[in-house]
Amino acid sequence: MYPAELVKPMREELTQIGFEELATSEDVTQALAKSGTTLVVVNSICGCAAANARPGVHFSLQNEKKPDHLTTVFAGVDTEATNTARDLMVPFPPSSPSIALFKDGSLVHMIERHHIEGRPAELIAENLKAAYNDHC
């Protein structure tokens, strides 16, 4: 588990743009029970989360169509919530960072770590925008 003061700025990169932090299994279950589309970002302390995933998510929201609900769990910190979210991302193996789009509780789009590492934030944003245009 990472110290709270270490991950605080990484959490805030998402919460400052409207993401709701999910800390428990129940939080995840309730968030994904909502109708409409829900984006779940599995946040991480790693460099590819800082350079690619979080900026890519931020850029993606500059789109006409967007998810109805924005949520995040933090791998290595919100263990219970992260495990529950990952259980709902099957058949994709656990990875962090990762980004999942759900529609009415069903997974409709997934970006795994290997799609994030080494890819510019703009490319991740375009991938997400296409998913929003298809599902939101």
Secondary structure as UniProt FT lines:
FT   HELIX           4..15
FT   TURN            16..18
FT   STRAND          20..21
FT   HELIX           25..32
FT   STRAND          37..43
FT   HELIX           47..48
FT   HELIX           49..53
FT   HELIX           54..60
FT   STRAND          69..74
FT   TURN            75..77
FT   HELIX           79..87
FT   TURN            88..91
FT   STRAND          98..103
FT   TURN            104..105
FT   STRAND          106..111
FT   HELIX           113..116
FT   TURN            117..118
FT   HELIX           121..135
//
